[in-house]
Amino acid sequence: MTGGPVNYVEKLLGDDGGEDLIEYGLLAAFIAIAAVVTLRAIAPLVEAMWGIIRDAIAG
């Protein structure tokens, strides 16, 4: 084995290939959380709107 374990660890620490994947994962999680919070916030408004429409159709 050339280089030994120290060189292997140094190589792993110097590798930044996975950073983009982590950043995209965090961004996707943030967008998902924001979508859930937004939908939960507007749900009562949408429900009220559909109630008004339902009542208008029913007469």
PQR file of N, CA, C, O and H, with PARSE charges and radii, in Angstrom:
ATOM      1  N   MET A   1       0.860  -1.162   0.000 -0.4000 1.5000
ATOM      2  CA  MET A   1       0.000   0.000   0.000 -0.0000 2.0000
ATOM      3  C   MET A   1       0.908   1.227   0.000  0.5500 1.7000
ATOM      4  O   MET A   1       1.669   1.447   0.942 -0.5500 1.4000
ATOM      5  N   THR A   2       0.820   2.008  -1.049 -0.4000 1.5000
ATOM      6  CA  THR A   2       1.646   3.205  -1.126 -0.0000 2.0000
ATOM      7  C   THR A   2       0.958   4.379  -0.449  0.5500 1.7000
ATOM      8  O   THR A   2      -0.242   4.592  -0.618 -0.5500 1.4000
ATOM      9  H   THR A   2       0.201   1.829  -1.814  0.4000 1.0000
ATOM     10  N   GLY A   3       1.713   5.122   0.303 -0.4000 1.5000
ATOM     11  CA  GLY A   3       1.198   6.318   0.943 -0.0000 2.0000
ATOM     12  C   GLY A   3       0.726   6.097   2.356  0.5500 1.7000
ATOM     13  O   GLY A   3       0.882   6.983   3.196 -0.5500 1.4000
ATOM     14  H   GLY A   3       2.689   4.949   0.441  0.4000 1.0000
ATOM     15  N   GLY A   4       0.166   4.969   2.644 -0.4000 1.5000
ATOM     16  CA  GLY A   4      -0.294   4.674   3.988 -0.0000 2.0000
ATOM     17  C   GLY A   4      -1.591   5.373   4.349  0.5500 1.7000
ATOM     18  O   GLY A   4      -2.157   6.122   3.554 -0.5500 1.4000
ATOM     19  H   GLY A   4       0.040   4.249   1.961  0.4000 1.0000
ATOM     20  N   PRO A   5      -2.042   5.115   5.549 -0.5600 1.5000
ATOM     21  CA  PRO A   5      -3.327   5.664   5.982  0.2800 2.0000
ATOM     22  C   PRO A   5      -3.319   7.181   6.139  0.5500 1.7000
ATOM     23  O   PRO A   5      -4.353   7.825   5.965 -0.5500 1.4000
ATOM     24  N   VAL A   6      -2.174   7.754   6.463 -0.4000 1.5000
ATOM     25  CA  VAL A   6      -2.123   9.211   6.634 -0.0000 2.0000
ATOM     26  C   VAL A   6      -2.401   9.900   5.308  0.5500 1.7000
ATOM     27  O   VAL A   6      -3.163  10.866   5.261 -0.5500 1.4000
ATOM     28  H   VAL A   6      -1.333   7.232   6.605  0.4000 1.0000
ATOM     29  N   ASN A   7      -1.795   9.418   4.237 -0.4000 1.5000
ATOM     30  CA  ASN A   7      -2.041  10.009   2.921 -0.0000 2.0000
ATOM     31  C   ASN A   7      -3.493   9.808   2.490  0.5500 1.7000
ATOM     32  O   ASN A   7      -4.075  10.676   1.840 -0.5500 1.4000
ATOM     33  H   ASN A   7      -1.176   8.633   4.275  0.4000 1.0000
ATOM     34  N   TYR A   8      -4.073   8.672   2.850 -0.4000 1.5000
ATOM     35  CA  TYR A   8      -5.472   8.398   2.512 -0.0000 2.0000
ATOM     36  C   TYR A   8      -6.393   9.396   3.215  0.5500 1.7000
ATOM     37  O   TYR A   8      -7.320   9.925   2.603 -0.5500 1.4000
ATOM     38  H   TYR A   8      -3.601   7.967   3.378  0.4000 1.0000
ATOM     39  N   VAL A   9      -6.140   9.651   4.490 -0.4000 1.5000
ATOM     40  CA  VAL A   9      -6.954  10.604   5.249 -0.0000 2.0000
ATOM     41  C   VAL A   9      -6.767  12.013   4.700  0.5500 1.7000
ATOM     42  O   VAL A   9      -7.738  12.760   4.574 -0.5500 1.4000
ATOM     43  H   VAL A   9      -5.386   9.221   4.988  0.4000 1.0000
ATOM     44  N   GLU A  10      -5.544  12.384   4.374 -0.4000 1.5000
ATOM     45  CA  GLU A  10      -5.299  13.703   3.792 -0.0000 2.0000
ATOM     46  C   GLU A  10      -6.031  13.854   2.462  0.5500 1.7000
ATOM     47  O   GLU A  10      -6.562  14.922   2.155 -0.5500 1.4000
ATOM     48  H   GLU A  10      -4.755  11.778   4.476  0.4000 1.0000
ATOM     49  N   LYS A  11      -6.054  12.788   1.681 -0.4000 1.5000
ATOM     50  CA  LYS A  11      -6.765  12.819   0.405 -0.0000 2.0000
ATOM     51  C   LYS A  11      -8.262  13.001   0.638  0.5500 1.7000
ATOM     52  O   LYS A  11      -8.906  13.777  -0.069 -0.5500 1.4000
ATOM     53  H   LYS A  11      -5.622  11.921   1.930  0.4000 1.0000
ATOM     54  N   LEU A  12      -8.822  12.297   1.617 -0.4000 1.5000
ATOM     55  CA  LEU A  12     -10.247  12.429   1.916 -0.0000 2.0000
ATOM     56  C   LEU A  12     -10.586  13.828   2.422  0.5500 1.7000
ATOM     57  O   LEU A  12     -11.612  14.392   2.041 -0.5500 1.4000
ATOM     58  H   LEU A  12      -8.300  11.667   2.191  0.4000 1.0000
ATOM     59  N   LEU A  13      -9.742  14.388   3.268 -0.4000 1.5000
ATOM     60  CA  LEU A  13      -9.998  15.719   3.805 -0.0000 2.0000
ATOM     61  C   LEU A  13      -9.888  16.794   2.728  0.5500 1.7000
ATOM     62  O   LEU A  13     -10.557  17.823   2.816 -0.5500 1.4000
ATOM     63  H   LEU A  13      -8.909  13.930   3.578  0.4000 1.0000
ATOM     64  N   GLY A  14      -9.076  16.578   1.740 -0.4000 1.5000
ATOM     65  CA  GLY A  14      -8.906  17.543   0.658 -0.0000 2.0000
ATOM     66  C   GLY A  14      -9.961  17.431  -0.423  0.5500 1.7000
ATOM     67  O   GLY A  14     -10.076  18.318  -1.268 -0.5500 1.4000
ATOM     68  H   GLY A  14      -8.532  15.741   1.668  0.4000 1.0000
ATOM     69  N   ASP A  15     -10.742  16.345  -0.411 -0.4000 1.5000
ATOM     70  CA  ASP A  15     -11.764  16.134  -1.435 -0.0000 2.0000
ATOM     71  C   ASP A  15     -13.025  16.909  -1.074  0.5500 1.7000
ATOM     72  O   ASP A  15     -13.620  16.681  -0.020 -0.5500 1.4000
ATOM     73  H   ASP A  15     -10.649  15.624   0.276  0.4000 1.0000
ATOM     74  N   ASP A  16     -13.433  17.827  -1.951 -0.4000 1.5000
ATOM     75  CA  ASP A  16     -14.647  18.605  -1.696 -0.0000 2.0000
ATOM     76  C   ASP A  16     -15.728  18.303  -2.729  0.5500 1.7000
ATOM     77  O   ASP A  16     -16.573  19.151  -3.015 -0.5500 1.4000
ATOM     78  H   ASP A  16     -12.950  18.012  -2.807  0.4000 1.0000
ATOM     79  N   GLY A  17     -15.702  17.118  -3.277 -0.4000 1.5000
ATOM     80  CA  GLY A  17     -16.653  16.743  -4.320 -0.0000 2.0000
ATOM     81  C   GLY A  17     -18.083  16.609  -3.839  0.5500 1.7000
ATOM     82  O   GLY A  17     -19.009  16.794  -4.628 -0.5500 1.4000
ATOM     83  H   GLY A  17     -15.016  16.429  -3.045  0.4000 1.0000
ATOM     84  N   GLY A  18     -18.294  16.296  -2.575 -0.4000 1.5000
ATOM     85  CA  GLY A  18     -19.647  16.108  -2.077 -0.0000 2.0000
ATOM     86  C   GLY A  18     -20.300  17.356  -1.525  0.5500 1.7000
ATOM     87  O   GLY A  18     -21.466  17.320  -1.132 -0.5500 1.4000
ATOM     88  H   GLY A  18     -17.542  16.145  -1.934  0.4000 1.0000
ATOM     89  N   GLU A  19     -19.577  18.449  -1.487 -0.4000 1.5000
ATOM     90  CA  GLU A  19     -20.133  19.677  -0.910 -0.0000 2.0000
ATOM     91  C   GLU A  19     -21.352  20.168  -1.682  0.5500 1.7000
ATOM     92  O   GLU A  19     -22.321  20.627  -1.078 -0.5500 1.4000
ATOM     93  H   GLU A  19     -18.630  18.478  -1.806  0.4000 1.0000
ATOM     94  N   ASP A  20     -21.315  20.079  -3.000 -0.4000 1.5000
ATOM     95  CA  ASP A  20     -22.446  20.543  -3.802 -0.0000 2.0000
ATOM     96  C   ASP A  20     -23.704  19.746  -3.487  0.5500 1.7000
ATOM     97  O   ASP A  20     -24.795  20.309  -3.392 -0.5500 1.4000
ATOM     98  H   ASP A  20     -20.528  19.706  -3.491  0.4000 1.0000
ATOM     99  N   LEU A  21     -23.551  18.435  -3.326 -0.4000 1.5000
ATOM    100  CA  LEU A  21     -24.714  17.603  -3.024 -0.0000 2.0000
ATOM    101  C   LEU A  21     -25.332  17.981  -1.690  0.5500 1.7000
ATOM    102  O   LEU A  21     -26.556  18.015  -1.558 -0.5500 1.4000
ATOM    103  H   LEU A  21     -22.665  17.978  -3.403  0.4000 1.0000
ATOM    104  N   ILE A  22     -24.502  18.261  -0.709 -0.4000 1.5000
ATOM    105  CA  ILE A  22     -25.012  18.666   0.604 -0.0000 2.0000
ATOM    106  C   ILE A  22     -25.739  20.003   0.491  0.5500 1.7000
ATOM    107  O   ILE A  22     -26.807  20.183   1.076 -0.5500 1.4000
ATOM    108  H   ILE A  22     -23.508  18.234  -0.817  0.4000 1.0000
ATOM    109  N   GLU A  23     -25.169  20.928  -0.252 -0.4000 1.5000
ATOM    110  CA  GLU A  23     -25.807  22.236  -0.415 -0.0000 2.0000
ATOM    111  C   GLU A  23     -27.149  22.106  -1.126  0.5500 1.7000
ATOM    112  O   GLU A  23     -28.124  22.743  -0.727 -0.5500 1.4000
ATOM    113  H   GLU A  23     -24.301  20.782  -0.727  0.4000 1.0000
ATOM    114  N   TYR A  24     -27.210  21.289  -2.171 -0.4000 1.5000
ATOM    115  CA  TYR A  24     -28.479  21.088  -2.872 -0.0000 2.0000
ATOM    116  C   TYR A  24     -29.493  20.394  -1.972  0.5500 1.7000
ATOM    117  O   TYR A  24     -30.682  20.709  -2.020 -0.5500 1.4000
ATOM    118  H   TYR A  24     -26.418  20.772  -2.495  0.4000 1.0000
ATOM    119  N   GLY A  25     -29.041  19.465  -1.161 -0.4000 1.5000
ATOM    120  CA  GLY A  25     -29.938  18.797  -0.224 -0.0000 2.0000
ATOM    121  C   GLY A  25     -30.504  19.760   0.803  0.5500 1.7000
ATOM    122  O   GLY A  25     -31.696  19.716   1.109 -0.5500 1.4000
ATOM    123  H   GLY A  25     -28.075  19.208  -1.122  0.4000 1.0000
ATOM    124  N   LEU A  26     -29.657  20.630   1.337 -0.4000 1.5000
ATOM    125  CA  LEU A  26     -30.129  21.634   2.296 -0.0000 2.0000
ATOM    126  C   LEU A  26     -31.099  22.614   1.638  0.5500 1.7000
ATOM    127  O   LEU A  26     -32.094  23.010   2.244 -0.5500 1.4000
ATOM    128  H   LEU A  26     -28.689  20.665   1.088  0.4000 1.0000
ATOM    129  N   LEU A  27     -30.809  22.999   0.411 -0.4000 1.5000
ATOM    130  CA  LEU A  27     -31.697  23.906  -0.308 -0.0000 2.0000
ATOM    131  C   LEU A  27     -33.056  23.257  -0.559  0.5500 1.7000
ATOM    132  O   LEU A  27     -34.093  23.898  -0.388 -0.5500 1.4000
ATOM    133  H   LEU A  27     -30.000  22.677  -0.082  0.4000 1.0000
ATOM    134  N   ALA A  28     -33.053  21.989  -0.964 -0.4000 1.5000
ATOM    135  CA  ALA A  28     -34.313  21.274  -1.189 -0.0000 2.0000
ATOM    136  C   ALA A  28     -35.102  21.142   0.106  0.5500 1.7000
ATOM    137  O   ALA A  28     -36.325  21.284   0.100 -0.5500 1.4000
ATOM    138  H   ALA A  28     -32.211  21.468  -1.102  0.4000 1.0000
ATOM    139  N   ALA A  29     -34.422  20.874   1.211 -0.4000 1.5000
ATOM    140  CA  ALA A  29     -35.108  20.769   2.505 -0.0000 2.0000
ATOM    141  C   ALA A  29     -35.703  22.110   2.907  0.5500 1.7000
ATOM    142  O   ALA A  29     -36.825  22.159   3.411 -0.5500 1.4000
ATOM    143  H   ALA A  29     -33.429  20.760   1.215  0.4000 1.0000
ATOM    144  N   PHE A  30     -34.975  23.192   2.693 -0.4000 1.5000
ATOM    145  CA  PHE A  30     -35.481  24.524   3.027 -0.0000 2.0000
ATOM    146  C   PHE A  30     -36.713  24.864   2.196  0.5500 1.7000
ATOM    147  O   PHE A  30     -37.686  25.406   2.719 -0.5500 1.4000
ATOM    148  H   PHE A  30     -34.064  23.152   2.283  0.4000 1.0000
ATOM    149  N   ILE A  31     -36.675  24.550   0.910 -0.4000 1.5000
ATOM    150  CA  ILE A  31     -37.820  24.823   0.034 -0.0000 2.0000
ATOM    151  C   ILE A  31     -39.023  23.991   0.462  0.5500 1.7000
ATOM    152  O   ILE A  31     -40.148  24.490   0.465 -0.5500 1.4000
ATOM    153  H   ILE A  31     -35.884  24.110   0.484  0.4000 1.0000
ATOM    154  N   ALA A  32     -38.800  22.731   0.822 -0.4000 1.5000
ATOM    155  CA  ALA A  32     -39.900  21.874   1.265 -0.0000 2.0000
ATOM    156  C   ALA A  32     -40.520  22.400   2.553  0.5500 1.7000
ATOM    157  O   ALA A  32     -41.743  22.428   2.685 -0.5500 1.4000
ATOM    158  H   ALA A  32     -37.886  22.326   0.819  0.4000 1.0000
ATOM    159  N   ILE A  33     -39.695  22.812   3.492 -0.4000 1.5000
ATOM    160  CA  ILE A  33     -40.215  23.353   4.756 -0.0000 2.0000
ATOM    161  C   ILE A  33     -40.988  24.644   4.499  0.5500 1.7000
ATOM    162  O   ILE A  33     -42.054  24.854   5.078 -0.5500 1.4000
ATOM    163  H   ILE A  33     -38.701  22.789   3.384  0.4000 1.0000
ATOM    164  N   ALA A  34     -40.461  25.503   3.642 -0.4000 1.5000
ATOM    165  CA  ALA A  34     -41.152  26.755   3.323 -0.0000 2.0000
ATOM    166  C   ALA A  34     -42.496  26.480   2.652  0.5500 1.7000
ATOM    167  O   ALA A  34     -43.476  27.173   2.923 -0.5500 1.4000
ATOM    168  H   ALA A  34     -39.595  25.333   3.171  0.4000 1.0000
ATOM    169  N   ALA A  35     -42.548  25.474   1.781 -0.4000 1.5000
ATOM    170  CA  ALA A  35     -43.805  25.132   1.116 -0.0000 2.0000
ATOM    171  C   ALA A  35     -44.835  24.626   2.114  0.5500 1.7000
ATOM    172  O   ALA A  35     -46.003  25.008   2.045 -0.5500 1.4000
ATOM    173  H   ALA A  35     -41.752  24.911   1.561  0.4000 1.0000
ATOM    174  N   VAL A  36     -44.419  23.777   3.036 -0.4000 1.5000
ATOM    175  CA  VAL A  36     -45.345  23.249   4.041 -0.0000 2.0000
ATOM    176  C   VAL A  36     -45.868  24.369   4.927  0.5500 1.7000
ATOM    177  O   VAL A  36     -47.066  24.437   5.199 -0.5500 1.4000
ATOM    178  H   VAL A  36     -43.470  23.467   3.092  0.4000 1.0000
ATOM    179  N   VAL A  37     -44.988  25.240   5.375 -0.4000 1.5000
ATOM    180  CA  VAL A  37     -45.409  26.351   6.237 -0.0000 2.0000
ATOM    181  C   VAL A  37     -46.382  27.266   5.489  0.5500 1.7000
ATOM    182  O   VAL A  37     -47.391  27.693   6.050 -0.5500 1.4000
ATOM    183  H   VAL A  37     -44.014  25.185   5.155  0.4000 1.0000
ATOM    184  N   THR A  38     -46.082  27.562   4.235 -0.4000 1.5000
ATOM    185  CA  THR A  38     -46.953  28.425   3.440 -0.0000 2.0000
ATOM    186  C   THR A  38     -48.320  27.791   3.227  0.5500 1.7000
ATOM    187  O   THR A  38     -49.346  28.451   3.392 -0.5500 1.4000
ATOM    188  H   THR A  38     -45.262  27.215   3.779  0.4000 1.0000
ATOM    189  N   LEU A  39     -48.338  26.514   2.862 -0.4000 1.5000
ATOM    190  CA  LEU A  39     -49.616  25.837   2.627 -0.0000 2.0000
ATOM    191  C   LEU A  39     -50.447  25.746   3.895  0.5500 1.7000
ATOM    192  O   LEU A  39     -51.668  25.895   3.851 -0.5500 1.4000
ATOM    193  H   LEU A  39     -47.504  25.977   2.728  0.4000 1.0000
ATOM    194  N   ARG A  40     -49.798  25.504   5.018 -0.4000 1.5000
ATOM    195  CA  ARG A  40     -50.536  25.452   6.286 -0.0000 2.0000
ATOM    196  C   ARG A  40     -51.081  26.827   6.657  0.5500 1.7000
ATOM    197  O   ARG A  40     -52.129  26.923   7.295 -0.5500 1.4000
ATOM    198  H   ARG A  40     -48.806  25.383   5.054  0.4000 1.0000
ATOM    199  N   ALA A  41     -50.386  27.886   6.268 -0.4000 1.5000
ATOM    200  CA  ALA A  41     -50.832  29.241   6.588 -0.0000 2.0000
ATOM    201  C   ALA A  41     -52.030  29.656   5.734  0.5500 1.7000
ATOM    202  O   ALA A  41     -52.924  30.347   6.222 -0.5500 1.4000
ATOM    203  H   ALA A  41     -49.535  27.808   5.750  0.4000 1.0000
ATOM    204  N   ILE A  42     -52.058  29.241   4.465 -0.4000 1.5000
ATOM    205  CA  ILE A  42     -53.150  29.670   3.590 -0.0000 2.0000
ATOM    206  C   ILE A  42     -54.307  28.681   3.556  0.5500 1.7000
ATOM    207  O   ILE A  42     -55.336  28.976   2.947 -0.5500 1.4000
ATOM    208  H   ILE A  42     -51.332  28.679   4.069  0.4000 1.0000
ATOM    209  N   ALA A  43     -54.176  27.532   4.180 -0.4000 1.5000
ATOM    210  CA  ALA A  43     -55.238  26.523   4.150 -0.0000 2.0000
ATOM    211  C   ALA A  43     -56.573  27.056   4.671  0.5500 1.7000
ATOM    212  O   ALA A  43     -57.597  26.811   4.034 -0.5500 1.4000
ATOM    213  H   ALA A  43     -53.340  27.292   4.675  0.4000 1.0000
ATOM    214  N   PRO A  44     -56.613  27.770   5.792 -0.5600 1.5000
ATOM    215  CA  PRO A  44     -57.914  28.293   6.248  0.2800 2.0000
ATOM    216  C   PRO A  44     -58.540  29.278   5.254  0.5500 1.7000
ATOM    217  O   PRO A  44     -59.760  29.308   5.096 -0.5500 1.4000
ATOM    218  N   LEU A  45     -57.719  30.071   4.595 -0.4000 1.5000
ATOM    219  CA  LEU A  45     -58.246  31.019   3.610 -0.0000 2.0000
ATOM    220  C   LEU A  45     -58.856  30.295   2.415  0.5500 1.7000
ATOM    221  O   LEU A  45     -59.920  30.675   1.926 -0.5500 1.4000
ATOM    222  H   LEU A  45     -56.728  30.047   4.723  0.4000 1.0000
ATOM    223  N   VAL A  46     -58.183  29.263   1.954 -0.4000 1.5000
ATOM    224  CA  VAL A  46     -58.690  28.486   0.821 -0.0000 2.0000
ATOM    225  C   VAL A  46     -59.970  27.757   1.218  0.5500 1.7000
ATOM    226  O   VAL A  46     -60.926  27.703   0.445 -0.5500 1.4000
ATOM    227  H   VAL A  46     -57.319  28.954   2.351  0.4000 1.0000
ATOM    228  N   GLU A  47     -59.983  27.205   2.411 -0.4000 1.5000
ATOM    229  CA  GLU A  47     -61.180  26.513   2.888 -0.0000 2.0000
ATOM    230  C   GLU A  47     -62.363  27.476   2.980  0.5500 1.7000
ATOM    231  O   GLU A  47     -63.477  27.118   2.598 -0.5500 1.4000
ATOM    232  H   GLU A  47     -59.207  27.249   3.040  0.4000 1.0000
ATOM    233  N   ALA A  48     -62.141  28.674   3.475 -0.4000 1.5000
ATOM    234  CA  ALA A  48     -63.207  29.674   3.556 -0.0000 2.0000
ATOM    235  C   ALA A  48     -63.693  30.076   2.169  0.5500 1.7000
ATOM    236  O   ALA A  48     -64.893  30.246   1.952 -0.5500 1.4000
ATOM    237  H   ALA A  48     -61.236  28.965   3.785  0.4000 1.0000
ATOM    238  N   MET A  49     -62.766  30.226   1.235 -0.4000 1.5000
ATOM    239  CA  MET A  49     -63.139  30.590  -0.128 -0.0000 2.0000
ATOM    240  C   MET A  49     -64.025  29.519  -0.748  0.5500 1.7000
ATOM    241  O   MET A  49     -65.038  29.837  -1.370 -0.5500 1.4000
ATOM    242  H   MET A  49     -61.791  30.088   1.411  0.4000 1.0000
ATOM    243  N   TRP A  50     -63.649  28.246  -0.583 -0.4000 1.5000
ATOM    244  CA  TRP A  50     -64.461  27.160  -1.131 -0.0000 2.0000
ATOM    245  C   TRP A  50     -65.819  27.089  -0.449  0.5500 1.7000
ATOM    246  O   TRP A  50     -66.810  26.719  -1.079 -0.5500 1.4000
ATOM    247  H   TRP A  50     -62.826  27.988  -0.077  0.4000 1.0000
ATOM    248  N   GLY A  51     -65.877  27.437   0.825 -0.4000 1.5000
ATOM    249  CA  GLY A  51     -67.163  27.484   1.518 -0.0000 2.0000
ATOM    250  C   GLY A  51     -68.079  28.540   0.926  0.5500 1.7000
ATOM    251  O   GLY A  51     -69.275  28.303   0.757 -0.5500 1.4000
ATOM    252  H   GLY A  51     -65.072  27.738   1.337  0.4000 1.0000
ATOM    253  N   ILE A  52     -67.525  29.702   0.611 -0.4000 1.5000
ATOM    254  CA  ILE A  52     -68.307  30.775  -0.014 -0.0000 2.0000
ATOM    255  C   ILE A  52     -68.808  30.333  -1.384  0.5500 1.7000
ATOM    256  O   ILE A  52     -69.967  30.561  -1.732 -0.5500 1.4000
ATOM    257  H   ILE A  52     -66.554  29.894   0.748  0.4000 1.0000
ATOM    258  N   ILE A  53     -67.938  29.704  -2.150 -0.4000 1.5000
ATOM    259  CA  ILE A  53     -68.325  29.221  -3.480 -0.0000 2.0000
ATOM    260  C   ILE A  53     -69.408  28.151  -3.356  0.5500 1.7000
ATOM    261  O   ILE A  53     -70.389  28.171  -4.099 -0.5500 1.4000
ATOM    262  H   ILE A  53     -66.997  29.519  -1.867  0.4000 1.0000
ATOM    263  N   ARG A  54     -69.235  27.223  -2.425 -0.4000 1.5000
ATOM    264  CA  ARG A  54     -70.219  26.156  -2.217 -0.0000 2.0000
ATOM    265  C   ARG A  54     -71.581  26.740  -1.843  0.5500 1.7000
ATOM    266  O   ARG A  54     -72.613  26.317  -2.364 -0.5500 1.4000
ATOM    267  H   ARG A  54     -68.438  27.207  -1.821  0.4000 1.0000
ATOM    268  N   ASP A  55     -71.571  27.713  -0.938 -0.4000 1.5000
ATOM    269  CA  ASP A  55     -72.830  28.335  -0.519 -0.0000 2.0000
ATOM    270  C   ASP A  55     -73.489  29.106  -1.664  0.5500 1.7000
ATOM    271  O   ASP A  55     -74.714  29.113  -1.781 -0.5500 1.4000
ATOM    272  H   ASP A  55     -70.733  28.057  -0.515  0.4000 1.0000
ATOM    273  N   ALA A  56     -72.690  29.749  -2.501 -0.4000 1.5000
ATOM    274  CA  ALA A  56     -73.237  30.498  -3.639 -0.0000 2.0000
ATOM    275  C   ALA A  56     -73.873  29.557  -4.657  0.5500 1.7000
ATOM    276  O   ALA A  56     -74.906  29.879  -5.244 -0.5500 1.4000
ATOM    277  H   ALA A  56     -71.694  29.743  -2.406  0.4000 1.0000
ATOM    278  N   ILE A  57     -73.261  28.404  -4.864 -0.4000 1.5000
ATOM    279  CA  ILE A  57     -73.808  27.438  -5.815 -0.0000 2.0000
ATOM    280  C   ILE A  57     -75.078  26.801  -5.253  0.5500 1.7000
ATOM    281  O   ILE A  57     -76.045  26.578  -5.981 -0.5500 1.4000
ATOM    282  H   ILE A  57     -72.421  28.143  -4.388  0.4000 1.0000
ATOM    283  N   ALA A  58     -75.067  26.514  -3.958 -0.4000 1.5000
ATOM    284  CA  ALA A  58     -76.219  25.869  -3.328 -0.0000 2.0000
ATOM    285  C   ALA A  58     -77.422  26.811  -3.276  0.5500 1.7000
ATOM    286  O   ALA A  58     -78.564  26.359  -3.198 -0.5500 1.4000
ATOM    287  H   ALA A  58     -74.281  26.695  -3.366  0.4000 1.0000
ATOM    288  N   GLY A  59     -77.170  28.090  -3.317 -0.4000 1.5000
ATOM    289  CA  GLY A  59     -78.276  29.043  -3.352 -0.0000 2.0000
ATOM    290  C   GLY A  59     -78.558  29.540  -2.008  0.5500 1.7000
ATOM    291  O   GLY A  59     -79.462  30.357  -1.830 -0.5500 1.4000
ATOM    292  H   GLY A  59     -76.242  28.457  -3.380  0.4000 1.0000
TER
END
